[in-house]
Amino acid sequence: MTDLLNLFSIDNLLLILRLATPLILVALSSTISELAGIISLGTEGLMLIGAFGAVAGSHYTGSGAAGMVIGMASGAVMALLFALLCIHFKSNQTVCGVGLNLFASGVTAVGTLVIWQKEGISEQVTQLGSITIPVLCRIPILGRFFTEQSPIIYLTLLLCVLIWYVLKYTKTGLRFKAISMHPVAARSAGVSVNRYRYVALAVSGALAGMGGGFLSIVQNDVFVKNMVAGRGFLGVAANIFGGWTAFGSAGASFIFAFAQSVRFNMLKANVPDQFVQMLPYAITIIALVLFGKRSKSPEALGKIK
């Protein structure tokens, strides 16, 4: 009973918030990419590139903030290269996504060896600092959420609201909806479909890069080979589970983060480690099987004309 109550303690809720942050970022990345018609199977690679870029940037500049910006820029540049293949050359998006993941795994491993002369792990770098929000930090109990937290957590929540608003209430959002459903009709109405797609992929890459940077210079202070560990795919699943909407993707990310927090709590119990490690992914699969059929993907997804 005590273990069950611990799942809803303030400490565990803070843990869930930190675990959910990179998932929300990559889920939003997937949402934007797929509303633009591009299948987001490369988000794992984009996160990994962002994680490496953030650590490399922090290493050379001595600033965690600069490192995060470089990580986001790295993700955006890689996403634009991916967009070039998918949009201009009309390459198979699934193959390109898998190729991006493999490329990211290889190039970050080589980059780690070149920069730090180590295989699989970098040296420690400057982390992105935490902030405390005045006044709000004094609220009883809830003040813990505003004390010594990463600014990326607050920025992620704000981005979720901003993306929801843009997609739902602005002309840009309406055009994205048109592109996601009937790109030919949107083009005939004067919308520059490919320009919107390139911008969407750049934003998508920056969000995934921020998620990777959160893993490497907020939760940690080093880059480790393949440290994303499937979170990119969890983000894609959260996007599908959330019905290709900003709030839906964020809500699904919190569910998956809760599953991960259960894993950390179960480590204290006498439970086989293999079962504990598979739990978040098993919950993801079950959620998709039960609720995935209710979600309708954009009609133009994967169809570049």
Backbone as CSV, one residue per row, in Angstrom:
resi,resn,N_x,N_y,N_z,CA_x,CA_y,CA_z,C_x,C_y,C_z
1,MET,0.830,-1.208,0.000,0.000,0.000,0.000,0.866,1.260,0.000
2,THR,1.949,1.207,0.769,2.870,2.341,0.834,3.487,2.618,-0.515
3,ASP,3.893,1.536,-1.245,4.478,1.692,-2.569,3.491,2.330,-3.529
4,LEU,2.203,1.964,-3.401,1.181,2.537,-4.269,1.015,4.025,-4.000
5,LEU,1.020,4.415,-2.722,0.890,5.821,-2.370,2.091,6.625,-2.845
6,ASN,3.263,5.999,-2.879,4.468,6.687,-3.349,4.346,7.119,-4.799
7,LEU,3.536,6.403,-5.581,3.358,6.757,-6.985,2.693,8.120,-7.145
8,PHE,1.967,8.561,-6.118,1.253,9.832,-6.192,1.828,10.868,-5.227
9,SER,3.039,10.630,-4.766,3.715,11.598,-3.918,4.246,12.746,-4.778
10,ILE,4.574,13.869,-4.141,5.107,15.020,-4.867,6.416,14.656,-5.565
11,ASP,7.270,13.882,-4.885,8.540,13.486,-5.486,8.318,12.683,-6.763
12,ASN,7.333,11.767,-6.731,7.087,10.955,-7.922,6.424,11.780,-9.025
13,LEU,5.570,12.721,-8.654,4.953,13.582,-9.663,6.002,14.462,-10.346
14,LEU,6.972,14.925,-9.564,8.077,15.685,-10.161,8.902,14.794,-11.090
15,LEU,9.093,13.545,-10.692,9.808,12.592,-11.540,9.049,12.384,-12.855
16,ILE,7.734,12.219,-12.770,6.912,12.029,-13.968,7.029,13.241,-14.891
17,LEU,7.018,14.447,-14.317,7.131,15.663,-15.112,8.463,15.699,-15.854
18,ARG,9.544,15.321,-15.169,10.853,15.318,-15.821,10.946,14.231,-16.886
19,LEU,10.364,13.067,-16.604,10.383,11.987,-17.587,9.516,12.311,-18.801
20,ALA,8.428,13.053,-18.566,7.502,13.364,-19.653,8.046,14.432,-20.593
21,THR,8.904,15.310,-20.101,9.346,16.456,-20.899,9.956,16.063,-22.247
22,PRO,10.973,15.180,-22.291,11.507,14.807,-23.614,10.492,14.063,-24.463
23,LEU,9.592,13.301,-23.845,8.563,12.586,-24.609,7.576,13.568,-25.237
24,ILE,7.193,14.610,-24.481,6.283,15.619,-25.031,6.931,16.320,-26.222
25,LEU,8.201,16.666,-26.082,8.900,17.366,-27.161,8.958,16.527,-28.430
26,VAL,9.292,15.253,-28.285,9.394,14.418,-29.485,8.013,14.059,-30.016
27,ALA,7.003,13.978,-29.141,5.634,13.742,-29.607,5.126,14.936,-30.401
28,LEU,5.401,16.157,-29.932,5.038,17.356,-30.687,5.792,17.408,-32.008
29,SER,7.050,16.997,-31.980,7.841,16.911,-33.211,7.181,15.978,-34.211
30,SER,6.737,14.832,-33.737,6.070,13.856,-34.595,4.750,14.407,-35.118
31,THR,4.002,15.097,-34.265,2.716,15.673,-34.674,2.894,16.655,-35.824
32,ILE,3.841,17.578,-35.684,4.067,18.595,-36.711,4.548,17.965,-38.009
33,SER,5.467,17.009,-37.900,5.991,16.337,-39.086,4.893,15.612,-39.850
34,GLU,4.060,14.886,-39.132,3.062,14.062,-39.811,1.875,14.880,-40.303
35,LEU,1.579,16.014,-39.672,0.564,16.903,-40.225,1.045,17.519,-41.536
36,ALA,2.370,17.581,-41.704,2.935,18.075,-42.964,3.049,16.967,-44.010
37,GLY,2.650,15.743,-43.637,2.651,14.640,-44.595,3.885,13.773,-44.578
38,ILE,4.797,14.004,-43.616,6.060,13.259,-43.555,6.020,12.276,-42.390
39,ILE,6.160,10.994,-42.669,6.173,9.968,-41.623,7.382,10.185,-40.719
40,SER,7.150,10.198,-39.419,8.198,10.612,-38.459,8.942,9.433,-37.838
41,LEU,9.386,8.507,-38.660,10.139,7.374,-38.113,11.582,7.742,-37.762
42,GLY,12.022,8.933,-38.148,13.401,9.323,-37.864,13.582,10.117,-36.595
43,THR,12.539,10.212,-35.761,12.647,11.032,-34.554,13.684,10.496,-33.564
44,GLU,13.868,9.202,-33.541,14.902,8.626,-32.668,16.269,9.186,-33.041
45,GLY,16.543,9.220,-34.339,17.820,9.761,-34.808,17.939,11.249,-34.566
46,LEU,16.853,11.992,-34.749,16.891,13.434,-34.515,17.168,13.738,-33.047
47,MET,16.550,12.971,-32.144,16.824,13.150,-30.715,18.284,12.860,-30.391
48,LEU,18.820,11.815,-31.002,20.208,11.430,-30.734,21.176,12.498,-31.243
49,ILE,20.904,13.025,-32.443,21.722,14.107,-32.980,21.642,15.327,-32.064
50,GLY,20.432,15.636,-31.575,20.267,16.761,-30.660,21.008,16.564,-29.354
51,ALA,20.969,15.345,-28.827,21.679,15.045,-27.576,23.183,15.219,-27.755
52,PHE,23.694,14.722,-28.874,25.137,14.855,-29.147,25.514,16.309,-29.390
53,GLY,24.697,17.022,-30.204,24.990,18.422,-30.491,24.988,19.276,-29.240
54,ALA,24.075,18.991,-28.308,24.014,19.766,-27.068,25.266,19.577,-26.229
55,VAL,25.730,18.336,-26.116,26.943,18.062,-25.333,28.171,18.649,-26.018
56,ALA,28.259,18.477,-27.345,29.396,19.043,-28.073,29.392,20.566,-27.969
57,GLY,28.205,21.176,-28.090,28.115,22.624,-27.968,28.504,23.109,-26.592
58,SER,28.046,22.417,-25.559,28.415,22.788,-24.201,29.914,22.605,-23.962
59,HIS,30.469,21.572,-24.573,31.908,21.289,-24.431,32.751,22.428,-24.998
60,TYR,32.386,22.919,-26.172,33.196,23.932,-26.847,32.912,25.345,-26.361
61,THR,31.684,25.613,-25.900,31.344,26.970,-25.469,31.396,27.150,-23.959
62,GLY,31.312,26.045,-23.221,31.279,26.140,-21.764,29.945,26.607,-21.222
63,SER,28.906,26.616,-22.077,27.592,27.101,-21.675,26.531,26.048,-21.984
64,GLY,25.737,25.716,-20.969,24.660,24.762,-21.189,23.587,25.327,-22.106
65,ALA,23.309,26.641,-21.980,22.297,27.273,-22.833,22.724,27.245,-24.295
66,ALA,23.993,27.571,-24.547,24.504,27.513,-25.918,24.472,26.086,-26.436
67,GLY,24.787,25.145,-25.564,24.740,23.743,-25.961,23.348,23.324,-26.382
68,MET,22.321,23.784,-25.642,20.945,23.445,-25.989,20.558,24.033,-27.341
69,VAL,20.969,25.273,-27.593,20.681,25.899,-28.886,21.344,25.130,-30.021
70,ILE,22.584,24.714,-29.808,23.298,23.949,-30.833,22.642,22.594,-31.045
71,GLY,22.165,21.983,-29.965,21.459,20.713,-30.097,20.189,20.864,-30.919
72,MET,19.435,21.943,-30.673,18.220,22.203,-31.449,18.559,22.472,-32.909
73,ALA,19.613,23.253,-33.146,20.024,23.549,-34.518,20.471,22.277,-35.244
74,SER,21.154,21.387,-34.523,21.601,20.125,-35.120,20.407,19.286,-35.560
75,GLY,19.386,19.221,-34.694,18.180,18.482,-35.048,17.468,19.097,-36.231
76,ALA,17.405,20.436,-36.281,16.721,21.121,-37.380,17.430,20.890,-38.705
77,VAL,18.761,20.983,-38.699,19.529,20.770,-39.932,19.352,19.342,-40.435
78,MET,19.423,18.380,-39.535,19.261,16.979,-39.934,17.845,16.732,-40.462
79,ALA,16.848,17.369,-39.851,15.468,17.215,-40.317,15.284,17.822,-41.704
80,LEU,15.976,18.930,-41.988,15.886,19.541,-43.313,16.515,18.649,-44.383
81,LEU,17.599,17.977,-44.032,18.201,17.020,-44.974,17.241,15.856,-45.232
82,PHE,16.587,15.411,-44.175,15.578,14.364,-44.297,14.423,14.842,-45.181
83,ALA,14.015,16.107,-44.970,12.936,16.675,-45.779,13.331,16.759,-47.248
84,LEU,14.578,17.110,-47.510,15.054,17.193,-48.897,14.900,15.854,-49.609
85,LEU,15.252,14.781,-48.907,15.115,13.446,-49.498,13.649,13.091,-49.747
86,CYS,12.809,13.402,-48.773,11.403,12.990,-48.851,10.576,13.867,-49.783
87,ILE,10.860,15.179,-49.772,10.022,16.110,-50.522,10.558,16.346,-51.933
88,HIS,11.838,16.708,-52.036,12.400,17.032,-53.353,12.646,15.781,-54.191
89,PHE,13.288,14.778,-53.571,13.619,13.566,-54.313,12.539,12.483,-54.215
90,LYS,11.512,12.733,-53.363,10.387,11.812,-53.208,10.832,10.376,-52.888
91,SER,11.822,10.297,-52.003,12.318,8.987,-51.573,11.315,8.335,-50.624
92,ASN,11.436,7.014,-50.469,10.564,6.293,-49.558,10.795,6.792,-48.128
93,GLN,9.739,7.307,-47.498,9.889,7.948,-46.193,10.247,6.967,-45.089
94,THR,9.719,5.762,-45.169,10.037,4.749,-44.156,11.506,4.375,-44.208
95,VAL,12.016,4.153,-45.419,13.427,3.798,-45.589,14.315,4.944,-45.134
96,CYS,13.951,6.178,-45.495,14.741,7.343,-45.093,14.751,7.518,-43.578
97,GLY,13.604,7.256,-42.937,13.529,7.373,-41.481,14.419,6.373,-40.780
98,VAL,14.375,5.125,-41.244,15.245,4.093,-40.665,16.712,4.443,-40.929
99,GLY,16.992,4.935,-42.141,18.364,5.329,-42.472,18.858,6.463,-41.601
100,LEU,17.978,7.419,-41.304,18.351,8.531,-40.428,18.718,8.032,-39.042
101,ASN,17.963,7.087,-38.519,18.262,6.535,-37.196,19.615,5.830,-37.186
102,LEU,19.884,5.054,-38.228,21.156,4.341,-38.312,22.315,5.316,-38.480
103,PHE,22.107,6.334,-39.305,23.148,7.342,-39.519,23.470,8.066,-38.220
104,ALA,22.428,8.470,-37.487,22.634,9.187,-36.226,23.403,8.335,-35.222
105,SER,23.064,7.055,-35.154,23.759,6.157,-34.226,25.240,6.062,-34.572
106,GLY,25.547,5.984,-35.865,26.942,5.855,-36.286,27.730,7.138,-36.170
107,VAL,27.131,8.256,-36.634,27.888,9.507,-36.665,28.137,10.048,-35.261
108,THR,27.205,9.836,-34.333,27.433,10.303,-32.961,28.499,9.464,-32.250
109,ALA,28.552,8.179,-32.572,29.597,7.327,-31.992,30.969,7.751,-32.494
110,VAL,31.062,8.027,-33.802,32.331,8.486,-34.375,32.692,9.866,-33.834
111,GLY,31.688,10.749,-33.738,31.945,12.087,-33.213,32.459,12.062,-31.781
112,THR,31.914,11.170,-30.974,32.392,11.024,-29.589,33.854,10.608,-29.561
113,LEU,34.233,9.699,-30.438,35.619,9.235,-30.501,36.545,10.345,-30.983
114,VAL,36.099,11.133,-31.960,36.933,12.200,-32.520,37.140,13.323,-31.504
115,ILE,36.071,13.745,-30.831,36.156,14.898,-29.927,36.804,14.540,-28.593
116,TRP,36.430,13.392,-28.001,36.886,13.067,-26.647,37.823,11.867,-26.597
117,GLN,38.114,11.264,-27.750,38.993,10.085,-27.816,38.511,8.967,-26.886
118,LYS,37.191,8.873,-26.781,36.584,7.810,-25.991,35.532,7.110,-26.831
119,GLU,35.324,5.835,-26.556,34.302,5.092,-27.281,33.039,4.983,-26.437
120,GLY,31.955,5.543,-26.956,30.654,5.337,-26.330,30.248,6.347,-25.288
121,ILE,31.153,7.187,-24.789,30.779,8.155,-23.762,31.683,9.377,-23.854
122,SER,31.091,10.546,-23.639,31.862,11.789,-23.679,32.393,12.126,-22.295
123,GLU,33.149,13.213,-22.230,33.535,13.764,-20.930,32.358,14.557,-20.365
124,GLN,32.422,14.861,-19.089,31.378,15.663,-18.466,31.438,17.102,-18.980
125,VAL,30.266,17.692,-19.189,30.188,19.061,-19.706,29.299,19.889,-18.775
126,THR,29.238,21.179,-19.050,28.397,22.082,-18.261,26.925,21.816,-18.549
127,GLN,26.152,21.598,-17.504,24.720,21.361,-17.668,23.957,22.674,-17.832
128,LEU,22.747,22.554,-18.360,21.832,23.697,-18.376,21.267,23.857,-16.973
129,GLY,21.388,25.043,-16.413,21.018,25.267,-15.025,19.522,25.223,-14.762
130,SER,19.168,25.171,-13.497,17.775,25.177,-13.063,17.366,26.586,-12.648
131,ILE,16.063,26.815,-12.573,15.556,28.120,-12.140,14.479,27.925,-11.079
132,THR,14.286,28.958,-10.276,13.191,28.997,-9.295,12.315,30.198,-9.621
133,ILE,11.014,29.974,-9.734,10.094,31.050,-10.089,9.625,31.748,-8.805
134,PRO,9.937,33.040,-8.666,9.533,33.762,-7.449,8.025,33.728,-7.239
135,VAL,7.605,33.863,-6.006,6.199,33.878,-5.569,5.586,32.486,-5.692
136,LEU,5.595,31.927,-6.926,4.995,30.608,-7.123,5.701,29.536,-6.312
137,CYS,7.003,29.714,-6.079,7.755,28.720,-5.320,7.334,28.678,-3.851
138,ARG,6.581,29.705,-3.398,6.173,29.768,-1.996,4.822,29.109,-1.747
139,ILE,4.156,28.666,-2.809,2.862,28.012,-2.650,3.056,26.704,-1.886
140,PRO,2.286,26.454,-0.857,2.444,25.202,-0.107,2.289,23.987,-1.023
141,ILE,3.163,23.023,-0.856,3.185,21.757,-1.580,3.475,21.980,-3.071
142,LEU,2.595,22.716,-3.771,2.785,22.916,-5.215,4.015,23.755,-5.529
143,GLY,4.515,24.473,-4.543,5.716,25.276,-4.763,6.914,24.453,-5.199
144,ARG,6.901,23.154,-4.887,8.006,22.275,-5.297,8.133,22.223,-6.824
145,PHE,7.006,22.386,-7.536,7.034,22.346,-8.997,7.695,23.584,-9.600
146,PHE,7.877,24.615,-8.797,8.457,25.862,-9.297,9.797,26.172,-8.634
147,THR,10.376,25.168,-8.001,11.641,25.347,-7.285,12.727,24.467,-7.902
148,GLU,13.805,25.121,-8.356,14.968,24.410,-8.901,14.575,23.397,-9.981
149,GLN,13.807,23.868,-10.959,13.430,23.026,-12.089,14.079,23.562,-13.363
150,SER,14.252,22.686,-14.323,14.848,23.108,-15.593,13.890,24.041,-16.340
151,PRO,14.406,25.113,-16.933,13.532,25.988,-17.729,12.937,25.275,-18.940
152,ILE,13.558,24.190,-19.375,13.042,23.437,-20.517,11.686,22.812,-20.179
153,ILE,11.476,22.465,-18.920,10.181,21.895,-18.518,9.071,22.914,-18.732
154,TYR,9.292,24.144,-18.266,8.277,25.185,-18.437,8.117,25.554,-19.910
155,LEU,9.246,25.621,-20.626,9.194,25.945,-22.054,8.417,24.884,-22.825
156,THR,8.583,23.629,-22.452,7.867,22.537,-23.117,6.359,22.681,-22.949
157,LEU,5.920,22.993,-21.725,4.484,23.176,-21.478,3.942,24.373,-22.249
158,LEU,4.727,25.453,-22.316,4.305,26.627,-23.077,4.231,26.318,-24.575
159,LEU,5.206,25.556,-25.070,5.211,25.180,-26.489,3.995,24.327,-26.831
160,CYS,3.611,23.471,-25.898,2.432,22.627,-26.120,1.190,23.488,-26.319
161,VAL,1.021,24.494,-25.455,-0.124,25.403,-25.576,-0.026,26.219,-26.860
162,LEU,1.176,26.710,-27.175,1.370,27.534,-28.373,1.063,26.748,-29.646
163,ILE,1.568,25.519,-29.734,1.331,24.698,-30.928,-0.148,24.364,-31.057
164,TRP,-0.801,24.064,-29.929,-2.252,23.812,-29.952,-2.996,25.033,-30.492
165,TYR,-2.622,26.213,-30.013,-3.300,27.436,-30.444,-3.063,27.703,-31.925
166,VAL,-1.816,27.559,-32.367,-1.491,27.826,-33.773,-2.247,26.875,-34.702
167,LEU,-2.269,25.600,-34.347,-2.930,24.617,-35.204,-4.446,24.775,-35.206
168,LYS,-5.004,25.267,-34.118,-6.465,25.322,-34.000,-7.068,26.660,-34.405
169,TYR,-6.346,27.758,-34.177,-6.985,29.066,-34.301,-6.323,30.019,-35.303
170,THR,-5.243,29.642,-35.936,-4.578,30.572,-36.841,-4.685,30.122,-38.296
171,LYS,-4.401,31.061,-39.200,-4.424,30.757,-40.631,-3.370,29.700,-40.968
172,THR,-2.224,29.801,-40.315,-1.181,28.799,-40.537,-1.680,27.409,-40.165
173,GLY,-2.362,27.296,-39.030,-2.899,26.007,-38.605,-3.915,25.458,-39.582
174,LEU,-4.787,26.326,-40.090,-5.783,25.886,-41.069,-5.118,25.385,-42.341
175,ARG,-4.051,26.054,-42.746,-3.338,25.610,-43.944,-2.658,24.262,-43.719
176,PHE,-2.125,24.067,-42.507,-1.524,22.764,-42.193,-2.569,21.658,-42.232
177,LYS,-3.764,21.954,-41.726,-4.832,20.954,-41.781,-5.184,20.613,-43.222
178,ALA,-5.212,21.645,-44.070,-5.498,21.409,-45.482,-4.403,20.571,-46.125
179,ILE,-3.148,20.880,-45.790,-2.026,20.128,-46.346,-2.056,18.681,-45.870
180,SER,-2.433,18.476,-44.609,-2.439,17.122,-44.054,-3.534,16.251,-44.648
181,MET,-4.590,16.871,-45.158,-5.713,16.114,-45.687,-5.743,16.105,-47.215
182,HIS,-5.607,17.297,-47.833,-5.723,17.390,-49.295,-4.680,18.383,-49.826
183,PRO,-3.417,17.965,-49.928,-2.369,18.883,-50.360,-2.565,19.419,-51.780
184,VAL,-3.135,18.617,-52.657,-3.371,19.079,-54.029,-4.376,20.229,-54.029
185,ALA,-5.453,20.076,-53.235,-6.447,21.146,-53.136,-5.834,22.394,-52.502
186,ALA,-4.983,22.204,-51.485,-4.321,23.343,-50.840,-3.424,24.075,-51.836
187,ARG,-2.707,23.310,-52.653,-1.831,23.915,-53.655,-2.634,24.690,-54.697
188,SER,-3.765,24.144,-55.085,-4.605,24.828,-56.071,-5.208,26.113,-55.509
189,ALA,-5.279,26.208,-54.173,-5.792,27.417,-53.522,-4.695,28.449,-53.277
190,GLY,-3.485,28.153,-53.738,-2.390,29.108,-53.633,-1.464,28.903,-52.462
191,VAL,-1.625,27.819,-51.724,-0.754,27.533,-50.581,0.543,26.893,-51.079
192,SER,1.680,27.427,-50.636,2.977,26.845,-50.992,3.227,25.618,-50.114
193,VAL,2.718,24.491,-50.568,2.717,23.270,-49.757,4.121,22.859,-49.346
194,ASN,5.051,22.822,-50.292,6.399,22.357,-49.972,7.123,23.300,-49.012
195,ARG,6.872,24.614,-49.139,7.489,25.550,-48.199,7.000,25.293,-46.783
196,TYR,5.709,25.056,-46.632,5.158,24.736,-45.318,5.765,23.439,-44.789
197,ARG,5.973,22.478,-45.680,6.543,21.199,-45.248,7.980,21.364,-44.763
198,TYR,8.766,22.159,-45.472,10.155,22.372,-45.035,10.197,23.086,-43.684
199,VAL,9.358,24.106,-43.513,9.316,24.814,-42.227,8.875,23.869,-41.117
200,ALA,7.863,23.049,-41.412,7.372,22.095,-40.412,8.463,21.119,-40.001
201,LEU,9.237,20.623,-40.979,10.306,19.671,-40.645,11.425,20.335,-39.854
202,ALA,11.718,21.612,-40.152,12.746,22.320,-39.381,12.307,22.476,-37.924
203,VAL,11.051,22.873,-37.721,10.520,23.002,-36.348,10.492,21.637,-35.669
204,SER,10.073,20.623,-36.405,10.032,19.259,-35.868,11.416,18.811,-35.416
205,GLY,12.430,19.077,-36.250,13.798,18.694,-35.888,14.310,19.441,-34.674
206,ALA,13.956,20.744,-34.571,14.396,21.534,-33.418,13.768,21.020,-32.125
207,LEU,12.488,20.637,-32.186,11.818,20.093,-31.002,12.437,18.763,-30.577
208,ALA,12.684,17.884,-31.559,13.322,16.607,-31.239,14.729,16.832,-30.701
209,GLY,15.453,17.818,-31.278,16.790,18.135,-30.790,16.768,18.652,-29.366
210,MET,15.739,19.455,-29.029,15.593,19.929,-27.650,15.336,18.760,-26.713
211,GLY,14.511,17.808,-27.170,14.259,16.621,-26.347,15.534,15.833,-26.092
212,GLY,16.359,15.692,-27.136,17.638,15.001,-26.961,18.577,15.770,-26.054
213,GLY,18.599,17.105,-26.216,19.449,17.929,-25.360,19.026,17.858,-23.902
214,PHE,17.709,17.728,-23.666,17.220,17.582,-22.292,17.806,16.331,-21.643
215,LEU,17.902,15.256,-22.422,18.468,14.016,-21.889,19.947,14.160,-21.565
216,SER,20.688,14.896,-22.405,22.147,14.887,-22.291,22.722,15.982,-21.409
217,ILE,22.080,17.176,-21.361,22.680,18.245,-20.544,21.725,18.809,-19.498
218,VAL,20.558,18.176,-19.321,19.679,18.535,-18.204,19.590,17.371,-17.232
219,GLN,19.134,16.209,-17.724,19.072,15.031,-16.867,20.462,14.460,-16.605
220,ASN,21.391,14.678,-17.547,22.765,14.184,-17.396,23.730,15.305,-17.728
221,ASP,25.019,14.997,-17.712,26.026,15.959,-18.149,27.034,15.300,-19.084
222,VAL,26.620,14.211,-19.713,27.466,13.494,-20.668,26.607,12.965,-21.810
223,PHE,27.275,12.678,-22.922,26.608,11.963,-24.007,27.050,10.503,-23.949
224,VAL,26.074,9.609,-24.047,26.331,8.169,-24.061,25.768,7.602,-25.361
225,LYS,26.496,6.708,-25.974,26.058,6.130,-27.240,24.638,5.572,-27.118
226,ASN,23.791,5.962,-28.079,22.393,5.499,-28.139,21.620,5.773,-26.849
227,MET,21.900,6.922,-26.213,21.292,7.235,-24.922,19.789,7.540,-25.033
228,VAL,19.289,7.780,-26.218,17.856,8.053,-26.379,17.031,6.832,-26.008
229,ALA,17.537,5.637,-26.303,16.965,4.368,-25.812,15.477,4.199,-26.111
230,GLY,15.075,4.495,-27.343,13.695,4.233,-27.739,12.709,5.346,-27.449
231,ARG,13.146,6.445,-26.837,12.204,7.520,-26.515,11.625,8.169,-27.769
232,GLY,12.415,8.177,-28.853,11.885,8.716,-30.104,10.689,7.939,-30.590
233,PHE,10.750,6.619,-30.484,9.629,5.778,-30.901,8.453,5.920,-29.937
234,LEU,8.745,6.115,-28.638,7.667,6.363,-27.678,6.938,7.670,-28.014
235,GLY,7.707,8.663,-28.477,7.097,9.922,-28.879,6.178,9.753,-30.073
236,VAL,6.588,8.942,-31.042,5.737,8.650,-32.205,4.458,7.958,-31.743
237,ALA,4.615,7.001,-30.814,3.444,6.298,-30.278,2.524,7.267,-29.532
238,ALA,3.103,8.206,-28.786,2.294,9.193,-28.062,1.517,10.067,-29.030
239,ASN,2.146,10.413,-30.149,1.456,11.205,-31.168,0.263,10.444,-31.741
240,ILE,0.450,9.167,-32.040,-0.647,8.354,-32.579,-1.748,8.201,-31.535
241,PHE,-1.338,7.861,-30.314,-2.291,7.693,-29.212,-3.062,8.980,-28.949
242,GLY,-2.366,10.113,-29.125,-2.981,11.416,-28.876,-3.759,11.966,-30.047
243,GLY,-3.896,11.192,-31.118,-4.725,11.612,-32.248,-4.169,12.762,-33.056
244,TRP,-2.826,12.888,-33.144,-2.186,13.936,-33.944,-2.604,15.334,-33.478
245,THR,-2.737,15.518,-32.159,-3.039,16.821,-31.576,-2.004,17.127,-30.498
246,ALA,-1.810,18.417,-30.235,-0.787,18.820,-29.264,-1.119,18.335,-27.857
247,PHE,-2.322,18.609,-27.386,-2.699,18.202,-26.036,-2.827,16.682,-25.921
248,GLY,-3.328,16.039,-26.970,-3.425,14.585,-26.945,-2.059,13.936,-26.858
249,SER,-1.096,14.464,-27.613,0.267,13.932,-27.576,0.901,14.139,-26.210
250,ALA,0.662,15.323,-25.615,1.216,15.598,-24.283,0.595,14.669,-23.245
251,GLY,-0.727,14.471,-23.320,-1.399,13.581,-22.368,-0.883,12.158,-22.463
252,ALA,-0.710,11.671,-23.684,-0.171,10.320,-23.866,1.256,10.233,-23.338
253,SER,2.025,11.302,-23.510,3.407,11.313,-22.999,3.434,11.182,-21.485
254,PHE,2.487,11.838,-20.813,2.418,11.723,-19.349,2.066,10.295,-18.932
255,ILE,1.212,9.632,-19.712,0.874,8.235,-19.397,2.107,7.360,-19.497
256,PHE,2.879,7.532,-20.569,4.090,6.732,-20.749,5.138,7.081,-19.690
257,ALA,5.206,8.374,-19.305,6.138,8.775,-18.249,5.737,8.162,-16.915
258,PHE,4.435,8.083,-16.666,3.959,7.431,-15.448,4.389,5.963,-15.431
259,ALA,4.314,5.307,-16.596,4.755,3.910,-16.680,6.239,3.798,-16.373
260,GLN,7.021,4.773,-16.840,8.453,4.754,-16.541,8.706,4.988,-15.054
261,SER,7.899,5.843,-14.432,8.078,6.086,-13.001,7.743,4.839,-12.197
262,VAL,6.741,4.077,-12.666,6.422,2.796,-12.014,7.633,1.883,-12.073
263,ARG,8.318,1.927,-13.205,9.533,1.108,-13.357,10.560,1.466,-12.291
264,PHE,10.796,2.757,-12.070,11.787,3.163,-11.070,11.363,2.751,-9.662
265,ASN,10.064,2.829,-9.388,9.579,2.424,-8.065,9.658,0.911,-7.876
266,MET,9.467,0.166,-8.962,9.515,-1.292,-8.868,10.931,-1.822,-8.684
267,LEU,11.920,-0.980,-9.023,13.304,-1.407,-8.804,13.585,-1.656,-7.327
268,LYS,12.798,-0.987,-6.464,12.982,-1.156,-5.023,12.343,-2.449,-4.519
269,ALA,11.434,-2.997,-5.326,10.750,-4.226,-4.923,11.477,-5.441,-5.486
270,ASN,11.064,-6.599,-5.039,11.693,-7.842,-5.489,11.030,-8.323,-6.777
271,VAL,11.284,-7.579,-7.870,10.700,-7.875,-9.178,11.844,-8.094,-10.167
272,PRO,11.749,-9.100,-11.039,12.818,-9.346,-12.015,13.131,-8.099,-12.835
273,ASP,14.399,-7.789,-12.982,14.824,-6.572,-13.670,14.342,-6.532,-15.118
274,GLN,14.311,-7.688,-15.786,13.875,-7.731,-17.181,12.425,-7.267,-17.323
275,PHE,11.585,-7.670,-16.383,10.175,-7.251,-16.415,10.065,-5.748,-16.185
276,VAL,10.856,-5.240,-15.258,10.821,-3.814,-14.948,11.225,-2.988,-16.169
277,GLN,12.253,-3.418,-16.898,12.747,-2.674,-18.041,11.753,-2.672,-19.196
278,MET,10.992,-3.753,-19.355,10.069,-3.828,-20.489,8.744,-3.135,-20.203
279,LEU,8.461,-2.794,-18.946,7.147,-2.300,-18.558,6.684,-1.079,-19.348
280,PRO,7.495,-0.005,-19.478,7.000,1.168,-20.216,6.640,0.842,-21.665
281,TYR,7.436,-0.010,-22.299,7.190,-0.331,-23.700,5.976,-1.260,-23.840
282,ALA,5.796,-2.159,-22.875,4.629,-3.036,-22.895,3.345,-2.218,-22.746
283,ILE,3.366,-1.222,-21.842,2.194,-0.355,-21.662,1.921,0.436,-22.933
284,THR,2.990,0.872,-23.613,2.829,1.596,-24.876,2.129,0.738,-25.922
285,ILE,2.574,-0.515,-26.057,1.975,-1.421,-27.044,0.508,-1.689,-26.710
286,ILE,0.231,-1.937,-25.424,-1.153,-2.202,-25.002,-2.044,-0.991,-25.290
287,ALA,-1.536,0.212,-25.000,-2.315,1.430,-25.239,-2.619,1.605,-26.718
288,LEU,-1.642,1.329,-27.571,-1.856,1.473,-29.009,-2.850,0.436,-29.532
289,VAL,-2.768,-0.773,-29.004,-3.702,-1.820,-29.438,-5.128,-1.467,-29.027
290,LEU,-5.285,-0.948,-27.810,-6.631,-0.654,-27.293,-7.233,0.619,-27.883
291,PHE,-6.374,1.633,-28.090,-6.911,2.938,-28.464,-6.433,3.443,-29.819
292,GLY,-5.417,2.779,-30.400,-4.851,3.268,-31.655,-5.839,3.284,-32.799
293,LYS,-6.778,2.326,-32.823,-7.743,2.255,-33.919,-8.702,3.439,-33.924
294,ARG,-8.851,4.093,-32.775,-9.759,5.237,-32.694,-9.141,6.477,-33.332
295,SER,-7.827,6.472,-33.502,-7.138,7.631,-34.053,-7.044,7.496,-35.571
296,LYS,-7.411,8.544,-36.254,-7.358,8.553,-37.709,-6.179,9.404,-38.149
297,SER,-5.272,8.811,-38.880,-4.081,9.536,-39.325,-4.447,10.520,-40.432
298,PRO,-3.633,11.561,-40.629,-3.866,12.487,-41.745,-3.896,11.732,-43.076
299,GLU,-4.828,12.069,-43.929,-5.012,11.332,-45.184,-3.807,11.432,-46.102
300,ALA,-3.081,12.534,-46.034,-1.936,12.725,-46.934,-0.621,12.224,-46.353
301,LEU,-0.676,11.572,-45.192,0.547,11.111,-44.549,1.301,10.131,-45.437
302,GLY,2.553,10.460,-45.731,3.391,9.592,-46.562,3.171,9.714,-48.050
303,LYS,2.289,10.651,-48.454,1.976,10.797,-49.883,2.443,12.162,-50.349
304,ILE,3.604,12.214,-50.953,4.153,13.448,-51.473,3.858,13.535,-52.964
305,LYS,3.115,14.557,-53.364,2.752,14.730,-54.778,3.206,16.091,-55.272
